Amino acid sequence: MKNRIISMIISLILLTGLFAVSAPAETDRISVVTTIFPIYDWVREIVGEDDSVEITMLLNSGVDLHSFQPTAADIMKVATCDVFIYVGGESDEWVEDALKEAVNPDMKVISLVECMGDDIKMEENVEGMEHEHDHDHDEEEHENEEDHEHEEEEHEHEEEEHEHEEEEHEREEEEHEHEGEEHEHEHEEEADEHVWLSLRNAGKLTAAIAAALGETVPEAAATYTANCEAYAAKLDALDQAYAEAVRDAATDTVLFGDRFPFRYLTDDYGLAYYAAFSGCSAESEASFETIVFLAGKVDELGLSSVLTIEGDNHRIAETIIANTQAKDAAVRMMDSMQATTAEDVANGVTYLGVMEQNLEALRLALTK
């Protein structure tokens, strides 16, 4: 449903809004448009002091990646830029239509998900996640509905056999179509798009970005490569700090009372995890069963912290802690950088700085 709505919005923008937006002024500067903050910051690091490159971050108002809907101005920026870099997961399905309006035949388009190649991971639902409980509940309701329908149909059969046979045939066709749709939906896997939250992925992705920028600005390619290599050294150093923190930790499991976008990071260091929701989940309310399960895991594993992602609402994490035996675990936040704002950027926030703060939160969460 969300994808259809976004597609309709894009169509309306293209029909009524695109050409109402003032075209960008003629300039000799190279225009690089990015979606989320990590990509924007990586480009800043690669470009360095080169003021011939203008970098734009579309998601700059605090709107979460999963909720973002482009404006006519956003579509114009994408359509007229020299380089467009985006995540490329399910949250970016609007991009396909936006790129159809591109006026620059030489535009370079970089999808982080495509850059990952075979290293991309599919979203998973681990034990205790809300999706599992909802699915089981839906199945039980569906079975009850089928039982009720069956009883009604048997009664109709006793009254009018011919009418029943026609209705039974129609019902079977409808159920077959419905089951086919459910089967397709249940088995449709989505790539885990939160690739930027792995420092190791960041090294691979920044190298791809630097190469594309170098092709766009050949005279600066050597500088971009050097800047990228210097940045990669910083990524490697922080990666080692994460590895050391995990190696010295009292536990190898983290628990999120929230969505969980950190699978790439936990996989890098061999950490197990439990969470209320998957990374791209639209759910915001956890069931009683999920709360009890996660609270039980806090008790069973002796965890000192329940983690959340950025945002002001930590109610689920607090409820989990309230249902533990000791009730003394701390709520700690790890920032997934999906809603970093222009104000944050102006205040000096960087990708490395956020990942350093995440390391401190993780280190504390791994103590007992």
GIZIHU-V379233 format. One record per residue. N is the residue number from 1. SS is DSSP state (h for helix, s for strand, l for the rest). Layout:
{{N & SS} {N & SS}}
This chain:
{{1 & l} {2 & h} {3 & h} {4 & h} {5 & h} {6 & h} {7 & h} {8 & h} {9 & h} {10 & h} {11 & h} {12 & h} {13 & h} {14 & h} {15 & h} {16 & h} {17 & h} {18 & h} {19 & h} {20 & h} {21 & l} {22 & l} {23 & l} {24 & l} {25 & l} {26 & l} {27 & l} {28 & l} {29 & l} {30 & s} {31 & s} {32 & s} {33 & s} {34 & s} {35 & l} {36 & l} {37 & h} {38 & h} {39 & h} {40 & h} {41 & h} {42 & h} {43 & h} {44 & h} {45 & h} {46 & h} {47 & h} {48 & l} {49 & l} {50 & l} {51 & l} {52 & l} {53 & s} {54 & s} {55 & s} {56 & s} {57 & s} {58 & l} {59 & l} {60 & l} {61 & l} {62 & l} {63 & l} {64 & l} {65 & h} {66 & h} {67 & h} {68 & l} {69 & l} {70 & l} {71 & l} {72 & h} {73 & h} {74 & h} {75 & h} {76 & h} {77 & h} {78 & h} {79 & h} {80 & h} {81 & l} {82 & l} {83 & s} {84 & s} {85 & s} {86 & s} {87 & l} {88 & l} {89 & l} {90 & h} {91 & h} {92 & h} {93 & l} {94 & l} {95 & h} {96 & h} {97 & h} {98 & h} {99 & h} {100 & l} {101 & l} {102 & l} {103 & l} {104 & l} {105 & l} {106 & l} {107 & l} {108 & s} {109 & s} {110 & s} {111 & s} {112 & h} {113 & h} {114 & h} {115 & h} {116 & h} {117 & h} {118 & h} {119 & h} {120 & l} {121 & l} {122 & s} {123 & l} {124 & l} {125 & l} {126 & l} {127 & l} {128 & l} {129 & l} {130 & h} {131 & h} {132 & h} {133 & h} {134 & h} {135 & h} {136 & h} {137 & h} {138 & h} {139 & h} {140 & h} {141 & h} {142 & h} {143 & h} {144 & h} {145 & h} {146 & h} {147 & h} {148 & h} {149 & h} {150 & h} {151 & h} {152 & h} {153 & h} {154 & h} {155 & h} {156 & h} {157 & h} {158 & h} {159 & h} {160 & l} {161 & h} {162 & h} {163 & h} {164 & h} {165 & h} {166 & h} {167 & h} {168 & h} {169 & h} {170 & h} {171 & h} {172 & h} {173 & h} {174 & h} {175 & h} {176 & h} {177 & h} {178 & h} {179 & h} {180 & h} {181 & h} {182 & h} {183 & h} {184 & h} {185 & h} {186 & h} {187 & l} {188 & l} {189 & l} {190 & l} {191 & s} {192 & l} {193 & l} {194 & l} {195 & h} {196 & h} {197 & h} {198 & l} {199 & h} {200 & h} {201 & h} {202 & h} {203 & h} {204 & h} {205 & h} {206 & h} {207 & h} {208 & h} {209 & h} {210 & h} {211 & h} {212 & h} {213 & h} {214 & h} {215 & h} {216 & h} {217 & l} {218 & h} {219 & h} {220 & h} {221 & h} {222 & h} {223 & h} {224 & h} {225 & h} {226 & h} {227 & h} {228 & h} {229 & h} {230 & h} {231 & h} {232 & h} {233 & h} {234 & h} {235 & h} {236 & h} {237 & h} {238 & h} {239 & h} {240 & h} {241 & h} {242 & h} {243 & h} {244 & h} {245 & h} {246 & h} {247 & h} {248 & l} {249 & l} {250 & l} {251 & l} {252 & l} {253 & s} {254 & s} {255 & s} {256 & s} {257 & s} {258 & s} {259 & s} {260 & s} {261 & l} {262 & l} {263 & h} {264 & h} {265 & h} {266 & h} {267 & h} {268 & h} {269 & l} {270 & l} {271 & l} {272 & s} {273 & s} {274 & s} {275 & s} {276 & s} {277 & s} {278 & s} {279 & l} {280 & l} {281 & l} {282 & l} {283 & l} {284 & l} {285 & l} {286 & l} {287 & l} {288 & h} {289 & h} {290 & h} {291 & h} {292 & h} {293 & h} {294 & h} {295 & h} {296 & h} {297 & h} {298 & h} {299 & h} {300 & h} {301 & h} {302 & l} {303 & l} {304 & l} {305 & s} {306 & s} {307 & s} {308 & s} {309 & l} {310 & l} {311 & l} {312 & l} {313 & l} {314 & l} {315 & h} {316 & h} {317 & h} {318 & h} {319 & h} {320 & h} {321 & h} {322 & h} {323 & l} {324 & l} {325 & l} {326 & l} {327 & l} {328 & l} {329 & l} {330 & s} {331 & s} {332 & s} {333 & s} {334 & l} {335 & l} {336 & l} {337 & l} {338 & l} {339 & l} {340 & l} {341 & l} {342 & h} {343 & h} {344 & h} {345 & h} {346 & h} {347 & l} {348 & l} {349 & l} {350 & l} {351 & h} {352 & h} {353 & h} {354 & h} {355 & h} {356 & h} {357 & h} {358 & h} {359 & h} {360 & h} {361 & h} {362 & h} {363 & h} {364 & h} {365 & h} {366 & l} {367 & l} {368 & l}}
